[in-house]
């Protein structure tokens, strides 16, 4: 009953993540291209533009994969260190100290992972605008562009928190606006 339902939901979630990894990169480039054209005042069809970058499917997939890997390299080792410290604290007489210290690396890793995400935030926009750009060139250019601007992007995204909360309360319908 309940275990089968949980397994079904797990399979759906894993399938969604795999599908998102495989085709999400190229559709994301189409969305970025649509947004760029919208800002520039260039007319384009929303749905058609989403699929306009499928000719660089491999590079779009590789871009998403590498950015995810680079972000994970900041987060995963520190989270594992924290888990190890907490596990050692469970078998130690100084339980409180090691468990408290064990929380520091995962929190630091999360902060560094978020900073890394902001570092690479412009890579999809760069590749969407210039489909001939190489994956590592887009990542490198994004890193250069975001120097000194990560805080501004954070504040911009934070300014939309009300809309995100509203969308969550309406089961995603609020994201349509």
C-alpha positions in Angstrom: 0.0 0.0 0.0 1.9 3.0 1.4 5.3 1.6 0.6 4.4 0.9 -3.0 3.0 4.4 -3.3 6.2 5.9 -1.9 8.2 3.8 -4.3 6.1 5.0 -7.2 6.6 8.7 -6.1 10.3 8.0 -5.8 10.5 6.6 -9.3 8.5 9.6 -10.7 10.9 12.0 -8.9 14.0 10.2 -10.2 12.5 10.1 -13.7 11.8 13.8 -13.6 15.3 14.6 -12.4 16.8 12.5 -15.2 14.6 14.0 -17.9 15.3 17.5 -16.5 19.0 16.8 -16.7 18.8 15.5 -20.3 16.5 17.9 -22.0 16.3 20.7 -19.4 19.5 22.2 -20.5 18.4 22.8 -24.1 14.9 24.0 -23.1 16.5 26.3 -20.5 18.7 27.8 -23.3 15.5 28.4 -25.3 13.9 30.1 -22.3 16.9 32.3 -21.8 16.9 33.2 -25.5 13.2 34.1 -25.3 13.9 36.4 -22.3 16.9 38.0 -24.1 14.7 38.7 -27.2 11.9 40.0 -25.0 14.2 42.6 -23.3 15.7 43.6 -26.7 12.2 44.1 -28.1 12.6 41.4 -30.8 9.3 39.6 -31.5 9.4 35.8 -31.1 7.1 32.9 -30.5 7.3 31.7 -26.8 6.9 28.0 -27.5 8.9 28.0 -30.7 11.8 29.8 -29.0 11.9 27.2 -26.3 13.0 24.6 -28.8 15.2 26.8 -31.0 18.5 25.7 -29.5 18.0 21.9 -30.0 20.8 22.0 -32.6 23.3 22.5 -29.8 21.7 19.8 -27.6 25.0 18.1 -26.6 26.6 21.4 -25.5 23.5 22.4 -23.6 23.5 19.1 -21.8 27.2 19.4 -21.1 26.8 22.9 -19.8 24.1 21.9 -17.3 26.1 18.8 -16.3 29.3 20.7 -15.7 27.7 23.6 -13.8 25.9 21.1 -11.6 29.2 19.3 -11.0 31.1 22.5 -10.2 28.5 23.6 -7.7 28.4 20.1 -6.2 32.2 20.1 -5.7 31.8 23.1 -3.3 28.9 21.5 -1.4 29.4 17.7 -1.2 32.9 17.4 0.4 32.0 19.8 3.2 28.7 18.1 3.8 30.4 14.7 4.0 33.0 16.2 6.5 30.1 17.5 8.6 28.4 14.1 8.5 31.6 12.4 9.6 32.1 14.8 12.5 28.5 14.3 13.6 28.9 10.5 13.3 32.1 10.6 15.4 30.2 12.8 17.9 27.6 10.0 18.3 30.3 7.6 19.5 32.2 10.1 21.6 31.9 11.2 25.2 32.1 14.8 23.9 28.8 14.4 22.0 27.6 17.9 22.1 30.9 19.5 20.9 31.4 17.2 17.9 27.7 17.3 16.9 27.7 21.1 17.0 31.0 21.4 15.1 29.6 18.9 12.6 26.9 21.4 11.5 29.5 24.0 10.5 30.9 22.3 7.3 27.5 21.5 5.7 26.3 25.1 6.3 29.6 26.5 4.9 29.3 24.1 1.9 25.7 25.2 1.3 26.8 28.9 1.3 29.7 28.2 -1.0 27.4 26.1 -3.3 25.0 29.0 -3.5 27.9 31.4 -4.3 29.1 28.9 -7.0 25.6 28.9 -8.5 25.6 32.7 -8.8 29.1 32.5 -10.3 27.8 30.3 -13.2 24.4 32.0 -13.5 25.1 33.8 -16.8 26.6 30.8 -18.6 23.2 29.7 -20.1 22.4 33.2 -21.2 25.8 33.5 -22.9 25.3 30.2 -24.7 21.7 31.0 -25.7 22.8 34.3 -27.2 25.8 32.9 -28.9 25.2 29.2 -29.9 28.8 28.9 -31.2 30.3 29.5 -27.8 32.0 26.6 -26.2 30.9 25.2 -22.8 34.0 26.0 -20.9 34.1 29.5 -22.6 30.5 30.2 -21.4 31.4 29.0 -17.8 34.6 31.1 -17.8 32.9 34.2 -19.2 30.0 33.8 -16.7 32.6 33.6 -13.8 34.2 36.8 -15.1 30.9 38.6 -15.6 29.7 37.8 -12.1 32.8 39.1 -10.3 31.4 41.8 -8.0 27.8 41.2 -9.1 26.7 38.0 -7.2 25.2 40.1 -4.4 23.1 42.1 -6.9 21.7 38.9 -8.4 21.0 37.6 -4.9 19.0 40.8 -4.0 17.2 40.7 -7.3 16.1 37.1 -6.8 15.2 37.9 -3.1 12.9 40.6 -4.3 10.7 37.9 -5.9 10.2 36.0 -2.7 6.6 37.2 -2.3 5.7 35.9 -5.8 7.3 32.6 -5.0 5.3 32.2 -1.7 2.1 33.2 -3.5 2.9 30.6 -6.2 3.5 27.9 -3.6 0.1 28.6 -1.9 -1.6 28.4 -5.3 0.1 25.1 -6.2 2.2 26.8 -9.0 -0.6 28.8 -10.6 1.0 32.0 -9.4 4.1 31.3 -11.5 2.0 31.9 -14.6 2.1 35.6 -13.7 
